[in-house]
């Protein structure tokens, strides 16, 4: 019998996803791992440094083993890197009970908001927030699909996906096909309640609802869900959860694009960041730190710059 798990995998010393193509392949690898283990994906949230997902599975460790193997092979080949990607162990939390599951769904879908990457959960594209009640919320629009003959470019070698799994022209498997949307919508019941939950802060009522139900799961809180993730600052996460988005802070994706598409070709002859020397990376660190605001009216901070430069 499948049980529900929240699973998180983090990387502290480097980013796991340097660009949108990496994020697309990351989700596709997770979708295949879910499919191959006969599991059900309920929600997902990807950031450059970590990923969260909530799934029903009787083999959660196998899901992550397959995901990590497929994505690491892709990432290492694309970026000319070697070795294990991300921390050795993932964070796995069994989730039991209606309100506990609801809280976990909320936190996973609010990834972009909590990490200051968007002003609302729906403004962050690399999570499942927009997959539920899409028709009722006006998000059910036609999608340009990739021809079947081209889909192999965006999947691990030798893997096949069901015909029911559509892929858009960017190479992304549609979350609406991969997720168990009907099951998640049955938790929220109505689109209006879903909107309420997406805007709900971690209040005492949320904790009381969990305390009142019979469950062996610990209370699902933002602090528990995000423990061990890079740049963990519960105060800042809570402030971000109120929609206090700062457009002057450069995102990891923007910073990696600046490094990979501008700095490396200009100063390091176009090689991958993993092919540069420590001296070259330290040079880029000083260069970007001095000139970023002047060039792009954006700011960065030390930990972010170091992980994007693999220092």
BELLIN-V614883 format. One record per helix or strand of 3 or more residues. SS is the DSSP state (hx for helix, st for strand). FROM is the first residue (numbers start at 1). LEN is the number of residues. If there is no record, write none. Layout:
BEGIN
ss & from & len
SS & FROM & LEN
SS & FROM & LEN
END
This chain:
BEGIN
ss & from & len
st & 3 & 8
hx & 20 & 17
st & 40 & 7
st & 50 & 8
hx & 60 & 20
st & 91 & 4
hx & 98 & 12
hx & 111 & 4
hx & 121 & 3
hx & 129 & 3
hx & 148 & 7
hx & 175 & 4
hx & 181 & 8
hx & 191 & 8
hx & 204 & 9
hx & 222 & 5
hx & 234 & 7
hx & 252 & 16
hx & 273 & 3
hx & 278 & 19
hx & 302 & 7
END
